[in-house]
């Protein structure tokens, strides 16, 4: 008799057993497919995050690297000053612009820092005077930051500062353009288009201390209110002014050749894995990476994908556990069924049926139940995986958010203002907190292969005993 007919009669003749096998396979295949879907959704989200935020590589002076390179000449201006950083330690804008042209760079920015003393026509905002007798020579000055794009600074991105008149610093801003805070503008009766005069102080011996004139191109407002107490002028956000790179280099007592001297440069990469290519392009552009090393800060990317990566890892482990446990459970069920059907097996063998065909009949029965379960799992797994995945992801997001909140209370020494702002977490990207689950042919194929593999193992392993039996043993012993 055809083994397929016998398998069909067995499945329809014992509906309770058939439904039990279908139910077991449905649970196993649904959970396995859900695990595959969670992994696929996490991989898509990670790829999307990688394209969206990339990674930020930072280039700045490494003093130890400069000293080790033996290139430092200790020269500033026209003289040699032992123990100081010479021209070899100057990161020039023209060099960085060449690196910015690399194909792996999505966007670049750079900053320069300096300081300027007030003049007779440009006064500091200092509502509370310093205590009597206190020497404020080194702190009563303007904090100057040279930037490429003002609107890319964290203070302007997160809303702590915003322009109220004019425009910000950009690549096309003239060398004498400056943006001042609203309180300084009010104190000095400045408007957009007006001029301010700033001076390099006597704190730098041998540096030109003449006054330099700048045109006000923009006025911004900082949300930090006056404290009502004396604070050094340089640490008061109201005395923060912004210029382009050449302007900051000039007020910082540095050379303005080759586009000016930078404090640091950042390069946003298309892919966090492109750092090696960026280093190669930087060396081709003429950068000495011993003096100006490149380091990647993929903090935004890790913040976005950290929780979802942990969820995907858990899903992977779960898939393996379910597959192994499902195989064991089904093998026990099949072994029990074979024991109950020993009489049937003995009769068929005594009638001349081949042992492999008997084993094939059991395999067909199990695979038929698995096929029905796989089809049902393909319908319901999307909803199950979304529910399970989002529940797991919510826990990981809560943990990551708590860790991020603790980190945000630490000073941010990378802030261009140099003030080590605390609690600035508004520019931090929120972790991915939901899964976009889609069921594709590849997912069905994977769970189909897994389900059929489980069915084959669960049938062939215990069914191998059938090949070692003889009709007389089965019919006489009965167990």
C-alpha positions as CSV (number, residue, x, y, z in Angstrom):
1,X,0.0,0.0,0.0
2,X,1.2,3.5,-0.8
3,X,2.9,5.0,2.3
4,X,1.3,8.4,1.6
5,X,-2.2,6.9,1.7
6,X,-1.3,5.2,5.0
7,X,0.0,8.5,6.4
8,X,-3.2,10.3,5.3
9,X,-5.4,7.7,6.9
10,X,-3.4,7.9,10.1
11,X,-3.6,11.7,10.3
12,X,-7.4,11.8,9.6
13,X,-8.1,8.7,11.7
14,X,-6.4,10.1,14.8
15,X,-7.4,13.8,14.8
16,X,-6.4,14.3,18.4
17,X,-2.8,13.3,17.8
18,X,-2.7,15.3,14.6
19,X,-3.9,18.4,16.3
20,X,-1.4,18.0,19.1
21,X,1.5,17.7,16.6
22,X,0.2,20.7,14.6
23,X,-0.2,22.7,17.9
24,X,3.4,21.8,19.0
25,X,4.8,22.8,15.7
26,X,2.7,26.0,15.6
27,X,4.1,27.1,18.9
28,X,7.7,26.2,17.9
29,X,7.5,27.7,14.4
30,X,5.8,30.9,15.6
31,X,8.4,31.6,18.3
32,X,11.3,30.7,15.9
33,X,9.9,32.9,13.1
34,X,9.3,35.7,15.6
35,X,13.0,35.4,16.6
36,X,14.0,35.6,12.9
37,X,11.7,38.6,12.4
38,X,13.1,40.5,15.4
39,X,16.6,39.9,14.2
40,X,15.8,41.1,10.7
41,X,14.0,44.2,12.0
42,X,16.9,45.0,14.3
43,X,19.4,44.6,11.4
44,X,17.3,46.9,9.2
45,X,17.0,49.5,12.0
46,X,20.8,49.3,12.6
47,X,21.5,49.8,8.9
48,X,19.1,52.8,8.8
49,X,20.6,54.3,11.9
50,X,24.1,53.8,10.4
51,X,23.1,55.7,7.3
52,X,21.2,58.4,9.3
53,X,23.9,59.4,11.8
54,X,27.1,57.7,10.6
55,X,29.9,58.3,13.0
56,X,32.0,61.3,14.0
57,X,35.7,61.3,13.7
58,X,37.6,64.0,15.6
59,X,41.1,65.4,14.6
60,X,43.0,67.5,17.1
61,X,46.5,68.0,18.4
62,X,48.2,65.2,20.4
63,X,51.0,67.0,22.3
64,X,52.7,63.7,23.2
65,X,52.6,62.8,19.5
66,X,54.1,66.1,18.6
67,X,56.9,65.8,21.0
68,X,57.6,62.2,19.9
69,X,57.8,63.3,16.3
70,X,60.7,65.7,17.0
71,X,59.0,68.2,14.7
72,X,58.2,70.8,17.4
73,X,60.4,73.8,17.0
74,X,58.9,75.8,19.9
75,X,58.4,78.8,17.7
76,X,55.7,81.3,17.9
77,X,55.7,84.4,15.7
78,X,59.2,85.5,15.0
79,X,61.0,84.1,18.0
80,X,61.8,80.8,19.6
81,X,60.3,80.2,23.0
82,X,61.5,77.0,24.6
83,X,58.7,74.8,26.1
84,X,56.0,76.1,23.8
85,X,54.2,74.5,20.9
86,X,55.6,75.6,17.6
87,X,54.0,75.8,14.1
88,X,54.1,72.1,13.7
89,X,51.4,71.8,16.2
90,X,49.0,74.1,14.3
91,X,46.1,72.3,12.6
92,X,45.4,74.4,9.5
93,X,42.0,74.9,8.0
94,X,43.3,74.3,4.4
95,X,44.5,70.9,5.4
96,X,41.2,70.0,7.0
97,X,39.3,71.3,4.0
98,X,41.2,68.8,1.8
99,X,40.3,66.0,4.2
100,X,36.6,67.1,4.1
101,X,36.7,66.4,0.3
102,X,37.1,62.6,1.1
103,X,34.3,60.5,-0.4
104,X,33.7,58.8,3.0
105,X,32.9,62.2,4.7
106,X,29.2,63.2,4.8
107,X,29.8,66.4,6.6
108,X,32.6,68.2,8.4
109,X,33.0,71.0,10.9
110,X,35.8,72.6,12.8
111,X,36.4,75.1,15.6
112,X,39.1,77.5,16.8
113,X,39.3,79.2,20.1
114,X,40.7,82.5,21.4
115,X,40.1,85.4,23.8
116,X,39.8,89.1,23.4
117,X,40.1,92.0,25.9
118,X,37.5,94.7,25.8
119,X,38.3,98.2,24.5
120,X,37.0,101.7,25.2
121,X,34.2,101.2,22.8
122,X,33.3,97.5,23.4
123,X,32.6,96.6,27.0
124,X,32.0,93.3,28.7
125,X,28.6,92.4,30.2
126,X,29.3,92.3,33.9
127,X,26.3,93.3,36.0
128,X,28.0,92.5,39.3
129,X,31.5,94.0,39.6
130,X,34.4,91.8,41.1
131,X,35.2,92.0,44.8
132,X,37.6,94.7,45.8
133,X,41.3,93.9,45.4
134,X,40.7,90.8,43.2
135,X,42.9,90.6,40.2
136,X,40.7,89.9,37.2
137,X,43.2,90.6,34.4
138,X,43.2,87.0,33.1
139,X,39.4,86.5,33.2
140,X,37.8,89.9,32.3
141,X,37.8,89.2,28.6
142,X,35.5,87.9,25.8
143,X,35.5,84.1,25.0
144,X,36.0,83.8,21.3
145,X,35.0,80.7,19.3
146,X,35.8,80.4,15.7
147,X,33.3,78.1,13.9
148,X,32.6,76.9,10.4
149,X,28.8,76.8,10.9
150,X,27.2,78.4,13.9
151,X,23.9,76.5,13.7
152,X,25.8,73.1,14.1
153,X,27.0,74.0,17.6
154,X,25.1,72.0,20.3
155,X,23.9,75.2,22.1
156,X,22.1,76.3,18.9
157,X,20.9,72.8,18.0
158,X,19.2,72.2,21.4
159,X,17.8,75.7,21.8
160,X,20.0,77.0,24.5
161,X,21.0,79.8,22.1
162,X,19.2,81.2,19.1
163,X,19.7,84.0,16.7
164,X,17.4,87.0,17.2
165,X,18.8,89.3,14.5
166,X,21.1,89.0,11.5
167,X,22.6,85.7,10.5
168,X,25.0,83.2,11.9
169,X,28.6,82.4,11.0
170,X,28.9,80.3,7.9
171,X,31.5,79.2,5.3
172,X,30.9,82.5,3.4
173,X,31.2,84.8,6.4
174,X,34.0,87.4,6.0
175,X,37.0,87.4,8.2
176,X,35.8,90.4,10.1
177,X,32.3,89.0,10.8
178,X,31.2,88.5,14.4
179,X,28.1,87.3,16.3
180,X,27.5,88.7,19.8
181,X,25.1,87.9,22.6
182,X,22.1,90.2,23.1
183,X,23.1,91.5,26.4
184,X,26.5,92.6,25.1
185,X,24.8,94.2,22.1
186,X,22.4,96.2,24.4
187,X,25.3,97.3,26.7
188,X,27.3,98.6,23.8
189,X,24.3,99.7,21.7
190,X,25.2,97.4,18.9
191,X,23.0,96.5,15.9
192,X,23.5,94.2,12.9
193,X,25.9,96.1,10.6
194,X,27.6,97.9,13.4
195,X,31.3,97.4,14.4
196,X,33.1,96.3,17.5
197,X,36.7,96.7,18.5
198,X,38.5,93.9,20.3
199,X,42.1,93.6,21.4
200,X,44.6,90.8,22.1
201,X,45.7,91.2,25.7
202,X,49.2,91.6,27.2
203,X,49.0,88.1,28.6
204,X,50.8,86.9,25.5
205,X,54.3,88.4,25.4
206,X,55.5,89.5,22.0
207,X,52.0,89.3,20.4
208,X,50.5,92.3,18.6
209,X,48.1,94.0,21.0
210,X,46.5,96.4,18.6
211,X,42.8,96.6,18.3
212,X,40.9,94.7,15.6
213,X,37.6,95.9,14.1
214,X,34.8,93.4,13.4
215,X,31.4,93.9,11.8
216,X,28.4,92.5,13.7
217,X,26.6,90.1,11.3
218,X,24.3,88.6,13.9
219,X,23.0,88.8,17.5
220,X,21.9,85.8,19.5
221,X,20.2,85.2,22.8
222,X,21.4,82.7,25.3
223,X,18.9,81.2,27.7
224,X,21.2,81.3,30.7
225,X,20.0,84.2,33.0
226,X,22.3,86.4,35.0
227,X,23.0,84.9,38.4
228,X,22.9,88.1,40.4
229,X,26.4,87.3,41.7
230,X,29.9,88.0,40.4
231,X,31.2,85.5,37.9
232,X,34.4,85.9,35.9
233,X,33.5,87.6,32.6
234,X,35.0,84.8,30.5
235,X,32.7,82.2,32.0
236,X,29.6,84.2,31.6
237,X,27.7,83.0,28.5
238,X,26.7,86.6,27.6
239,X,30.4,87.3,26.8
240,X,30.7,84.4,24.3
241,X,31.3,85.7,20.8
242,X,31.6,83.8,17.6
243,X,33.7,84.5,14.5
244,X,35.0,82.5,11.6
245,X,38.3,80.6,11.9
246,X,40.5,83.5,10.8
247,X,38.9,85.9,13.3
248,X,39.4,83.5,16.2
249,X,43.0,82.7,15.1
250,X,43.8,86.5,14.9
251,X,42.4,87.1,18.4
252,X,44.0,84.0,19.7
253,X,47.4,85.3,18.7
254,X,47.9,82.6,16.1
255,X,48.8,82.8,12.4
256,X,46.0,83.3,9.9
257,X,47.8,81.8,7.0
258,X,46.5,78.6,5.3
259,X,43.0,79.5,6.4
260,X,43.7,79.9,10.1
261,X,44.6,77.6,13.0
262,X,42.0,75.2,14.3
263,X,41.4,73.7,17.8
264,X,39.8,70.6,16.4
265,X,37.9,69.3,13.4
266,X,35.1,66.7,13.2
267,X,34.2,64.5,10.2
268,X,30.8,62.8,10.0
269,X,31.3,59.5,8.2
270,X,28.7,57.8,6.1
271,X,29.6,54.5,7.8
272,X,31.3,54.0,11.2
273,X,33.5,51.4,9.5
274,X,35.0,54.0,7.1
275,X,37.7,55.3,9.6
276,X,40.5,53.4,7.9
277,X,39.7,55.0,4.6
278,X,39.4,58.4,6.2
279,X,42.9,58.0,7.7
280,X,44.3,57.0,4.3
281,X,42.7,60.1,2.7
282,X,44.0,62.3,5.5
283,X,47.6,61.1,5.0
284,X,47.2,61.7,1.3
285,X,46.0,65.2,2.1
286,X,49.3,65.8,4.0
287,X,48.2,65.2,7.6
288,X,50.6,63.6,10.1
289,X,48.4,61.3,12.1
290,X,51.0,61.0,14.8
291,X,50.5,64.6,15.6
292,X,46.9,65.0,14.6
293,X,45.3,61.5,15.2
294,X,41.8,60.6,14.1
295,X,39.5,59.0,16.6
296,X,35.9,57.9,16.0
297,X,33.0,58.8,18.4
298,X,30.1,56.6,17.3
299,X,28.2,57.5,20.5
300,X,25.1,58.6,18.6
301,X,25.0,55.3,16.6
302,X,25.5,53.2,19.7
303,X,22.8,55.2,21.5
304,X,20.4,54.5,18.7
305,X,21.0,50.9,18.2
306,X,22.2,49.7,21.6
307,X,18.9,48.6,23.0
308,X,17.7,47.0,19.7
309,X,21.0,45.2,19.3
310,X,20.6,43.7,22.8
311,X,17.1,42.7,21.9
312,X,18.3,41.0,18.7
313,X,21.0,39.1,20.6
314,X,18.3,37.8,23.0
315,X,16.1,36.8,20.1
316,X,19.0,34.8,18.6
317,X,19.6,32.9,21.8
318,X,15.9,32.3,22.1
319,X,15.7,30.9,18.6
320,X,18.4,28.3,19.3
321,X,16.9,27.4,22.7
322,X,13.4,26.9,21.2
323,X,14.8,24.9,18.2
324,X,16.7,22.5,20.5
325,X,13.9,22.2,23.1
326,X,11.3,21.7,20.3
327,X,13.4,19.0,18.7
328,X,13.7,17.1,22.0
329,X,9.9,17.4,22.9
330,X,8.8,16.3,19.4
331,X,11.3,13.4,19.5
332,X,9.8,12.2,22.7
333,X,6.3,12.5,21.3
334,X,7.2,10.6,18.2
335,X,9.1,7.9,20.2
336,X,5.9,7.5,22.4
337,X,3.8,7.2,19.2
338,X,6.1,4.6,17.7
339,X,5.9,2.5,20.9
340,X,2.1,2.6,20.7
341,X,2.2,1.5,17.1
342,X,4.5,-1.4,17.5
343,X,1.8,-3.9,16.6
344,X,1.0,-2.0,13.4
345,X,4.7,-1.9,12.5
346,X,5.1,-5.7,13.2
347,X,2.1,-6.5,11.0
348,X,3.3,-4.3,8.1
349,X,6.8,-5.8,8.3
350,X,5.4,-9.3,8.3
351,X,3.4,-8.5,5.2
352,X,6.7,-7.5,3.5
353,X,6.7,-3.8,3.9
354,X,10.2,-2.3,3.8
355,X,11.6,-0.7,7.0
356,X,12.6,2.6,5.3
357,X,9.1,2.9,3.9
358,X,7.7,2.6,7.4
359,X,10.1,5.3,8.6
360,X,9.1,7.3,5.6
361,X,5.4,7.1,6.5
362,X,6.1,8.6,10.0
363,X,8.3,11.3,8.4
364,X,5.5,12.2,6.0
365,X,3.0,12.4,8.9
366,X,5.3,14.7,10.9
367,X,6.2,16.9,7.9
368,X,2.6,17.3,7.0
369,X,1.8,18.6,10.5
370,X,4.9,20.8,10.3
371,X,3.8,22.3,6.9
372,X,0.4,23.2,8.2
373,X,2.0,24.8,11.3
374,X,4.5,26.8,9.2
375,X,1.7,28.2,7.1
376,X,-0.2,29.3,10.2
377,X,2.9,30.7,11.8
378,X,3.5,32.9,8.7
379,X,0.2,34.5,9.3
380,X,0.4,35.2,13.0
381,X,4.1,35.6,13.7
382,X,4.3,39.2,12.6
383,X,1.9,40.3,15.4
384,X,3.6,38.0,18.0
385,X,7.1,39.2,17.1
386,X,6.0,42.9,17.3
387,X,4.4,42.3,20.7
388,X,7.4,40.3,22.1
389,X,10.0,42.5,20.5
390,X,8.6,45.8,21.6
391,X,8.1,44.5,25.1
392,X,11.8,43.3,25.3
393,X,12.9,46.5,23.6
394,X,11.1,48.7,26.1
395,X,13.1,47.2,28.9
396,X,16.4,47.8,27.1
397,X,15.4,51.4,26.2
398,X,14.6,52.1,29.8
399,X,18.0,50.9,30.9
400,X,19.8,52.8,28.1
401,X,17.9,56.0,28.9
402,X,18.8,55.8,32.6
403,X,22.5,55.3,31.7
404,X,22.3,58.2,29.3
405,X,20.8,60.4,31.9
406,X,23.6,59.6,34.3
407,X,26.2,60.4,31.6
408,X,24.5,63.7,30.8
409,X,25.2,64.9,34.4
410,X,29.0,64.7,33.6
411,X,30.8,67.7,32.1
412,X,31.0,67.7,28.3
413,X,34.6,68.6,27.6
414,X,34.1,68.4,23.9
415,X,31.7,71.4,23.9
416,X,33.3,74.2,21.8
417,X,32.6,76.8,24.5
418,X,35.1,75.0,26.8
419,X,32.8,75.5,29.8
420,X,32.1,71.8,30.4
421,X,28.3,72.2,30.2
422,X,26.3,69.7,32.3
423,X,22.9,68.2,31.8
424,X,23.0,68.9,28.0
425,X,21.2,65.8,26.8
426,X,18.7,67.4,24.5
427,X,20.9,66.9,21.5
428,X,21.3,63.2,22.4
429,X,19.4,61.0,19.9
430,X,16.6,58.9,21.4
431,X,17.2,55.1,21.2
432,X,15.1,53.2,18.6
433,X,12.1,52.1,20.7
434,X,10.0,50.2,18.2
435,X,10.4,47.4,15.7
436,X,9.2,47.6,12.1
437,X,8.5,43.9,11.5
438,X,7.8,42.6,8.0
439,X,7.4,39.0,6.9
440,X,9.3,38.3,3.7
441,X,9.9,35.1,1.6
442,X,13.4,34.7,3.1
443,X,11.9,34.6,6.6
444,X,9.3,32.0,5.6
445,X,12.1,30.0,3.9
446,X,14.2,30.1,7.1
447,X,11.5,29.0,9.4
448,X,10.4,26.4,6.9
449,X,13.8,24.9,6.8
450,X,14.0,25.1,10.6
451,X,10.6,23.5,11.0
452,X,11.3,20.7,8.5
453,X,14.7,20.1,10.0
454,X,13.1,19.8,13.5
455,X,10.5,17.4,12.0
456,X,13.1,15.3,10.3
457,X,15.3,15.0,13.4
458,X,12.4,14.4,15.7
459,X,11.3,11.5,13.5
460,X,14.5,9.9,12.3
461,X,16.3,9.8,15.6
462,X,13.7,7.8,17.5
463,X,12.5,6.1,14.3
464,X,16.0,4.6,13.7
465,X,15.0,1.9,16.2
466,X,12.5,0.7,13.6
467,X,15.3,-0.3,11.3
468,X,16.8,-2.6,13.9
469,X,13.5,-4.5,14.6
470,X,12.2,-7.8,13.3
471,X,8.6,-8.7,12.9
472,X,8.8,-11.7,15.2
473,X,10.4,-9.6,18.0
474,X,7.7,-7.0,17.7
475,X,4.8,-9.4,17.7
476,X,6.1,-11.8,20.3
477,X,7.5,-9.3,22.8
478,X,4.9,-6.6,22.3
479,X,7.0,-3.8,23.8
